[in-house]
């Protein structure tokens, strides 16, 4: 891949631009589970597809180049990527982790790692003093989501990575919300960058996949050993779908980010909306850090209505977004974190973190922002009328 090209061009003009054998401008899908070996003592590059497959390898090479790392790994889901990275830890180790982390990561940390004697502490990683107080002699990983899910808190990747190095710990960064098009954690000091490639990278709600990228060869070798041992690798059809989705990543994000900013502004000014969480606002606590470490604020935001009744009425009346789990697709997706992405987190823990029963998360797709705003105006009006009616009856 030429270092002279911009990121947008690199999405298309990379080492997988065409098949060197046939000239085909699409990566071949190699379904083989096993490969013939010509010598009893020296095996070829490929022997068994769990260990390495040409189609999966193509995706792993592309994501490594885009994240400016040296080695990539493709997994069967985002949680498979995260879980395999956590297998770098051993009994007695300690993890410091973002407090409003994705629910699946919370579940993995609290209900699985804890069974193997791996300790954890949740902290507000936007507060470096609180983070420093959580560090123990056995702290081995700092786990970061930025912007966080679902409250869009912004963590200083460079500061966290520097602190981790001082204590001999690794920094993991979940870059799902922004992708390497908008943020490159490895260049800011992180050791492993993780993705649910189900989201923006593939972008079409038609594949489940996870990715990881490292910048250190020794760490890459350790993660490769775990990928092969654990075996939660991405299938070739799904690897091909992610490769196809990546080609349009920049244009999709450009449109979605532009619309997200406009919709966030509308919601922020609406009297029925209690609070909007979006790091593109100048008064967002992480605005300056976001501008420093990322291209822009991304295409995901969350907002709180006055109460759960208002939230329910709004969801019932919003017509354009899909009401569903997930994000990062061509269609806008409206989610309810309390019962979707963070259902694994107990209600008391959600409330403590500010994930209320009136909070909604919006991943903005490729529809007209004006159409979504008109749709939301009607839904918010319906929510207001419902509440007014109940108050009158009361």
Steps between C-alpha positions, in 0.01 A plus 500: 500500500643837402568733791436792263132421462233648724298266721204516263710376209670234714159342562502393136862505390676262736670160484160342429421727202490199268580130502857457371416161350198599292479879512154479661414824680332312784676287759433129428296313759702192593263250660763231559524380859830321435790526255712232327861489619773402252766412757480297820752720679423848364138613485379781279373839620148362541418169663167535683259793474467558874871584500502701176274542199578716193168688509517574871866591462408761237267673747759475779759668278263779399391590854862491622599748229202728564566507877873555437589181684717207403258208539124458487266226620144420390258335743148362489362802691609814678470319832715216366771756423468663842487166685806367318694816584403454865654151483837676506431537872574240767358410837573774752519779242293817528315706235401866523202553273276781376192515724233542229646229283295295253274253682662194344844613617353565846356148507829346385693688767266447794368149434774321306842653575412513870450120499862460391641721774543812286404811695346821366422856599256723311598867491404821327796509263439865422628563855873422508522540877227240553679274254833534682335405829368179342843376388642204692835320482326222304327732248579361154240658270331837465182447296367808320189578298505846348250639432339270754183301451238638554586833669764611247760587763841581355819348643848638428661201328849650504487579873361157591754318283787694655376419850462132407859482373627650824337209686596227253140456385340473157239737359204353311277744309161414355488713184162377375323838510759690297697244294848582364336751266448732796737382775822295513564382857828320419658826385392653832681233703248217534623140473191328362211657309174304492191517281158360468528493121128424500454874531648779285775297335260261329217751523201312360347299789581176319803358679630435853877540532780621726849635431815571697824671400835523679815702437755278678622175338536312829150598610378400155655156537332454839161605365543275194565205732182580692295547182607156379454341843161653578384462140227764478609600150297681236351291221603574143161623376483749787861606445412579139195702607710710739758560225222618271355727766835660578525630143215748562590584861612858437202613292256335740659666801521839331125499443406349835722736703360805319145385573580405862626850574182654359268260683692542827458876470127465443458272801713726718272796426172312548322574831385138541855364493664498841861444388699413188832315524714587196871588504452735205353766729744766620362468856555122511759424774713303254468736203862620500644150537269371228622771262860419589488121452224450242394650168149578627234387747368204304148394405368370834325705767270434792225707653276495803131583508317621807392157621443140392145569380623774267774267373252220428260732316786646297620153393145396406463807276845528339461347154835532319761337727505126548439430870762235557820379661824611327621812322717622215280397208371671187161527670464707815461284810327611817589292805389484863820428698322395820346198325734456204874577505516521881238244601782292655572784744285500817255791529683641803829502307335664199345774713831562674663556162225728372346243262142590586170341398430803280829483305501417129800450270488600136738378232444726201487336159475630145146637498432871462568677829205728430267201466621357831456837672141528373439143615640579844297822526182298457615231744597758763168676453317172554703438815411846629129454430493161673661640813272804499193276470610285793571807713153638422338172599708497818 
